[in-house]
């Protein structure tokens, strides 16, 4: 049986415990705070992002992993593994996937780079399921074929507390920003065809809006992979996170519910107080 490595970039937002237990190596994207460059998940935290935006009133810049970085990364992994299956953030959002593919060309088919068409734990859900398949003895080819199909069947969406970061990043108009402030609107953002699309608009407190969002998911997705789901957030209060964990427990049948924090790259685009429930769908 081949020795297969399941790998991801840092935007998958998996916890350190999961990465260690499932033997998942990570290659970071980069975040620029002014002239200073940092590696996502290595030497920068979301708190650094919030402080930078508050002080400068602009968003950090994020940059893709380079071809050179990928080449070194894959080269090192192939000293230990026969094959590498690597998941990257959607190619509609970053050039990371394209750079990974260019580097993979040098390894004679031993590295497969998957365009996840997702971000955050939407990628993480694919990564962990691929690990499950590897541990069940599935082949390199079987896992790759599954991933190429399943990447279009992930529930990836979030409710945002404020659209300030989306506005600063050019993803939200000034009129929409004003409306959310005046009417207490907390919009949801959905991942479709690898892109972030504005979806539902919820009114009320952030907690109540996220509760409405979860109950809508229950109706929208009666069939889903019950193995696990993620509750991924950007510095939401413990009260909100715990409430949503209980709400998901009472309305879904997941075997495992995993709360995770959004990393610095994701936080740079969505801002503080964002929360999503992410899982694999079933046809």
Secondary structure, DSSP 8 states (H G I E B T S, - for coil): ---EEEEEEGGG---HHHHHHTT--EE--EEEETTEEEETTTS--HHHHHHHHHHHSS--EEE---HHHHHHHHHHHTTT-SEEEEEES-TTT-SHHHHHHHHHGGGTTSEEEEE-S--THHHHHHHHHHHHHHHTT--HHHHHHHHHHHTTSEE-EEE-S-SHHHHHTTSS-HHHHHHHHHHTEEEEEEEETTEEEEEEEEES-HHHHHHHHHHHHHHH-SSB--S-EEEEEES--HHHHHHHHHHHHHH---S-EEEEE--HHHHHHH-TTEEEEEEEB--
